[in-house]
Amino acid sequence: MRLLHTMLRVGELDRSLAFYQDVLGMQLLRRQDYPDGRFTLAFLGYGDEDSNTVIELTHNWDTASYELGNAFGHLAVEVDDAYAACDAVRAKGGKVVREAGPMKHGTTVIAFVEDPDGYKIEFIQKGTR
């Protein structure tokens, strides 16, 4: 068994695709429209689905936004340098919500950014956890 993907519902698919591709550097692996169901699925990641866990963005055509609730936490992405990753996100118009630095009560260097729908993505600096 292995984890295949995490699904996030998004209000504006093109805006979300731009964030995950242009700001976080993921590749669009596949995209399929389902006109009868009025939704689109888009799968993105840092490698093919055969050997990597990916993100599924679900866009329901008739829903402009969602309430995030308080149960979901965040996605985590390993980066070589969390400080540089935050600078790159900011330079591309992304939102950094927690600057890079050691986590409370530990030494792991982390940061948080936010996608256009408000989902949090944690950067974990390689070699510090």
Backbone bond lengths (Angstrom), bond angles and torsions (degrees), N, CA, C in turn:
res aa  C-N    CA-C-N  psi(-1)  N-CA   C-N-CA  omega(-1)  CA-C   N-CA-C  phi
1 M - - - 1.448 - - 1.525 109.29 -
2 R 1.310 114.77 151.82 1.469 120.48 174.04 1.520 109.34 -154.71
3 L 1.310 116.61 156.06 1.454 122.80 177.52 1.525 108.57 -75.76
4 L 1.332 117.97 124.31 1.462 121.95 -176.42 1.523 113.56 -89.52
5 H 1.349 116.71 -51.85 1.457 119.74 -177.99 1.521 111.12 -160.61
6 T 1.317 114.43 165.50 1.453 123.42 170.28 1.517 106.82 -116.70
7 M 1.334 117.20 133.18 1.453 121.44 -177.88 1.526 110.37 -102.34
8 L 1.328 115.12 133.41 1.457 122.50 174.67 1.520 108.44 -124.05
9 R 1.323 117.11 134.28 1.462 121.27 174.73 1.526 108.27 -87.10
10 V 1.320 116.35 132.58 1.459 120.84 -176.72 1.516 110.47 -126.10
11 G 1.322 116.03 148.60 1.455 121.74 -177.40 1.519 114.03 -82.56
12 E 1.327 117.83 -38.84 1.467 122.76 -179.70 1.523 107.62 -128.19
13 L 1.315 117.15 102.92 1.462 121.17 -172.87 1.523 112.84 -60.22
14 D 1.320 118.47 -46.54 1.467 119.72 -177.88 1.519 112.01 -60.71
15 R 1.325 116.95 -40.20 1.472 121.18 177.93 1.524 110.17 -63.07
16 S 1.329 117.18 -42.71 1.461 121.09 -179.87 1.524 111.62 -69.19
17 L 1.333 116.76 -41.04 1.464 119.70 176.64 1.525 110.74 -59.95
18 A 1.325 116.93 -42.39 1.469 120.78 178.61 1.522 110.50 -60.18
19 F 1.331 117.59 -42.48 1.467 120.35 179.81 1.523 111.14 -63.17
20 Y 1.314 117.29 -52.80 1.460 120.24 -174.92 1.525 112.59 -68.32
21 Q 1.342 117.11 -31.21 1.458 119.68 178.43 1.531 111.92 -84.96
22 D 1.321 116.97 -53.82 1.460 120.86 -171.73 1.512 113.64 -80.48
23 V 1.328 117.46 -34.44 1.470 120.26 -177.39 1.523 111.03 -91.91
24 L 1.342 117.93 -44.92 1.466 120.35 -178.04 1.527 113.84 -96.47
25 G 1.314 117.95 -7.69 1.455 120.69 174.29 1.522 116.27 76.92
26 M 1.332 117.16 19.98 1.465 119.71 177.60 1.525 109.72 -79.71
27 Q 1.326 115.56 160.97 1.459 121.97 176.77 1.522 109.02 -103.72
28 L 1.334 116.08 140.06 1.459 120.41 171.67 1.524 106.37 -77.00
29 L 1.327 116.04 115.99 1.457 121.60 -175.79 1.523 112.32 -89.71
30 R 1.311 116.10 -38.53 1.470 120.92 176.29 1.521 109.06 -164.81
31 R 1.318 114.01 154.84 1.471 121.19 -179.69 1.519 107.35 -146.55
32 Q 1.328 116.15 135.64 1.462 120.24 -178.64 1.525 109.50 -140.99
33 D 1.327 115.86 128.00 1.461 121.90 173.61 1.528 108.26 -89.89
34 Y 1.328 115.52 142.66 1.464 123.14 176.78 1.531 107.67 -124.33
35 P 1.356 116.77 80.72 1.471 120.79 -174.68 1.523 114.24 -56.99
36 D 1.323 118.45 -38.44 1.460 119.83 -179.95 1.529 111.96 -64.82
37 G 1.323 116.58 -32.16 1.462 120.91 178.36 1.516 112.93 -94.88
38 R 1.334 117.01 -7.46 1.463 123.97 -179.92 1.524 112.43 58.47
39 F 1.349 115.60 48.79 1.459 119.73 175.61 1.526 109.60 -149.22
40 T 1.336 114.88 162.41 1.464 123.46 176.90 1.514 108.14 -128.64
41 L 1.323 116.45 140.55 1.459 122.73 172.83 1.520 108.20 -114.28
42 A 1.333 116.11 133.92 1.465 121.81 176.40 1.526 107.78 -131.57
43 F 1.314 116.50 131.56 1.461 122.06 -178.62 1.524 108.76 -112.94
44 L 1.344 115.72 128.09 1.455 122.04 -178.15 1.521 109.95 -130.30
45 G 1.329 116.06 154.71 1.451 119.68 176.16 1.515 111.84 -176.55
46 Y 1.327 114.37 -173.87 1.461 121.91 -179.83 1.524 111.76 -99.52
47 G 1.306 117.07 4.29 1.452 122.11 178.00 1.511 108.96 -171.34
48 D 1.326 116.35 174.34 1.458 120.73 -175.49 1.526 111.81 -63.42
49 E 1.316 114.57 156.87 1.466 121.34 -177.53 1.522 113.08 -69.98
50 D 1.316 117.65 -18.63 1.462 120.22 -179.64 1.525 112.78 -67.08
51 S 1.342 116.58 -27.67 1.462 118.28 -176.20 1.520 113.98 -133.62
52 N 1.320 118.47 6.52 1.465 121.98 -178.75 1.523 110.67 -133.52
53 T 1.320 115.82 148.29 1.457 120.96 170.95 1.522 107.18 -79.41
54 V 1.331 117.30 139.11 1.454 121.83 -175.34 1.523 110.39 -127.27
55 I 1.323 115.74 177.63 1.464 122.49 176.88 1.528 108.06 -109.83
56 E 1.312 115.77 134.57 1.464 121.94 172.73 1.521 107.64 -105.56
57 L 1.314 116.75 118.74 1.459 121.17 173.43 1.517 107.51 -96.22
58 T 1.325 116.47 124.48 1.458 122.17 178.38 1.519 108.33 -109.17
59 H 1.334 115.41 121.97 1.456 120.59 177.60 1.524 108.22 -114.47
60 N 1.314 115.96 109.63 1.466 122.10 173.35 1.522 106.29 -85.57
61 W 1.316 116.81 117.28 1.457 122.21 -169.02 1.515 114.09 -57.49
62 D 1.305 117.99 -26.44 1.467 120.43 -175.50 1.526 113.32 -100.58
63 T 1.335 117.50 11.33 1.463 121.51 -179.41 1.520 109.27 -122.51
64 A 1.325 116.50 116.57 1.460 121.34 -175.51 1.523 113.86 -83.77
65 S 1.342 117.50 -25.09 1.468 119.52 -178.85 1.523 109.33 -161.20
66 Y 1.315 114.88 165.88 1.468 121.58 -178.85 1.522 109.64 -132.38
67 E 1.323 116.18 154.42 1.457 121.48 169.77 1.516 106.59 -86.16
68 L 1.320 117.08 128.90 1.457 120.03 -175.37 1.521 112.76 -74.83
69 G 1.305 117.53 -25.00 1.462 118.90 -177.82 1.522 110.73 72.43
70 N 1.313 116.25 -172.08 1.468 118.67 -178.01 1.525 112.88 -123.34
71 A 1.319 118.87 12.69 1.458 120.63 -179.74 1.532 111.66 -90.66
72 F 1.318 117.43 -39.93 1.457 120.83 -178.76 1.516 109.70 -72.75
73 G 1.328 116.42 138.52 1.456 120.36 179.57 1.517 112.52 -97.37
74 H 1.331 117.07 -80.58 1.459 120.79 -176.07 1.522 110.17 -167.19
75 L 1.322 114.80 168.89 1.458 122.55 168.80 1.523 106.26 -98.66
76 A 1.315 118.27 150.97 1.462 121.47 178.72 1.521 109.89 -121.00
77 V 1.330 115.28 135.93 1.455 122.73 179.49 1.524 107.84 -128.50
78 E 1.331 116.64 128.13 1.466 120.00 175.33 1.522 109.05 -79.20
79 V 1.338 115.91 133.73 1.465 122.05 178.67 1.520 108.92 -129.03
80 D 1.324 116.36 154.43 1.468 119.87 178.15 1.526 111.48 -68.47
81 D 1.332 116.07 -39.62 1.468 121.83 -175.94 1.525 108.23 -142.72
82 A 1.321 117.40 107.92 1.467 121.54 -176.71 1.526 111.65 -65.76
83 Y 1.313 117.57 -33.48 1.467 120.97 179.49 1.532 110.02 -65.68
84 A 1.336 116.43 -46.57 1.464 121.45 179.03 1.526 110.68 -67.41
85 A 1.329 117.08 -36.24 1.465 120.65 179.03 1.533 110.35 -63.23
86 C 1.324 117.43 -40.44 1.470 120.77 177.07 1.523 110.78 -64.56
87 D 1.324 116.80 -42.70 1.462 120.27 177.78 1.524 111.11 -60.12
88 A 1.339 116.48 -41.32 1.471 120.94 -179.76 1.520 111.15 -66.06
89 V 1.331 117.36 -41.08 1.461 121.15 178.40 1.525 109.94 -62.87
90 R 1.317 116.25 -46.82 1.464 121.24 -179.87 1.534 110.73 -61.45
91 A 1.345 117.49 -41.64 1.464 122.03 -179.13 1.522 111.95 -63.99
92 K 1.333 116.18 -25.00 1.468 120.47 179.75 1.523 112.14 -98.07
93 G 1.335 116.18 12.65 1.457 120.55 175.86 1.512 114.59 86.89
94 G 1.327 117.35 8.15 1.459 121.24 178.45 1.512 111.78 -80.07
95 K 1.322 115.46 167.28 1.458 122.08 -175.21 1.532 110.63 -108.73
96 V 1.322 116.51 118.95 1.468 122.66 174.16 1.521 106.66 -93.63
97 V 1.326 117.62 122.69 1.460 120.66 -177.75 1.529 112.88 -106.62
98 R 1.316 117.00 -11.90 1.474 122.09 173.16 1.514 106.25 -148.07
99 E 1.323 115.60 113.17 1.462 120.27 -178.07 1.526 111.01 -62.94
100 A 1.309 115.96 155.80 1.460 122.16 179.26 1.520 111.03 -62.84
101 G 1.320 115.26 140.34 1.452 122.26 177.21 1.514 109.50 168.65
102 P 1.320 116.57 171.49 1.462 119.38 -179.81 1.528 111.21 -63.22
103 M 1.320 116.07 142.60 1.458 120.15 177.52 1.520 109.52 -69.81
104 K 1.334 116.35 157.77 1.461 120.62 177.53 1.517 109.70 -58.19
105 H 1.307 116.00 136.59 1.463 122.21 174.73 1.526 112.34 61.65
106 G 1.336 118.29 28.80 1.451 120.71 179.81 1.512 111.52 -163.62
107 T 1.307 115.76 -174.54 1.461 120.95 -178.12 1.531 113.17 -117.69
108 T 1.319 117.91 -6.13 1.455 120.79 179.19 1.527 109.69 -64.24
109 V 1.327 116.66 127.62 1.462 121.43 179.62 1.526 107.86 -86.81
110 I 1.329 114.86 121.43 1.468 121.68 -177.54 1.527 110.26 -132.59
111 A 1.320 114.96 165.88 1.461 123.01 172.32 1.525 106.15 -154.82
112 F 1.316 116.76 163.54 1.459 121.09 175.78 1.517 109.87 -130.97
113 V 1.332 114.94 137.08 1.458 121.92 171.64 1.524 106.66 -122.13
114 E 1.323 115.00 167.13 1.468 119.84 -176.71 1.521 109.15 -128.01
115 D 1.325 116.38 135.31 1.464 119.84 177.83 1.526 109.28 -82.11
116 P 1.338 118.56 174.96 1.471 120.53 -175.77 1.528 115.10 -62.00
117 D 1.344 117.30 -21.32 1.462 120.03 178.75 1.528 112.81 -93.64
118 G 1.336 117.41 -1.32 1.453 121.24 178.34 1.518 114.80 97.75
119 Y 1.343 117.76 2.04 1.468 119.91 177.22 1.530 109.08 -72.03
120 K 1.313 115.95 139.81 1.461 121.53 -179.63 1.525 110.23 -91.55
121 I 1.334 115.23 139.80 1.452 122.77 174.49 1.517 106.76 -123.44
122 E 1.321 115.51 122.36 1.461 120.91 179.61 1.520 108.83 -92.56
123 F 1.330 116.23 132.38 1.458 121.46 169.45 1.524 106.70 -96.09
124 I 1.313 116.63 128.93 1.467 122.29 175.22 1.515 106.57 -116.18
125 Q 1.324 116.73 120.11 1.455 121.25 -176.92 1.521 110.23 -72.12
126 K 1.309 115.00 126.59 1.458 123.37 -178.76 1.535 110.51 -54.26
127 G 1.300 116.31 135.60 1.453 121.70 175.53 1.521 115.85 82.82
128 T 1.347 117.80 3.58 1.472 119.01 -177.84 1.502 112.96 -112.13
129 R 1.318 119.12 -3.36 1.469 119.44 -177.71 1.495 112.30 -95.34
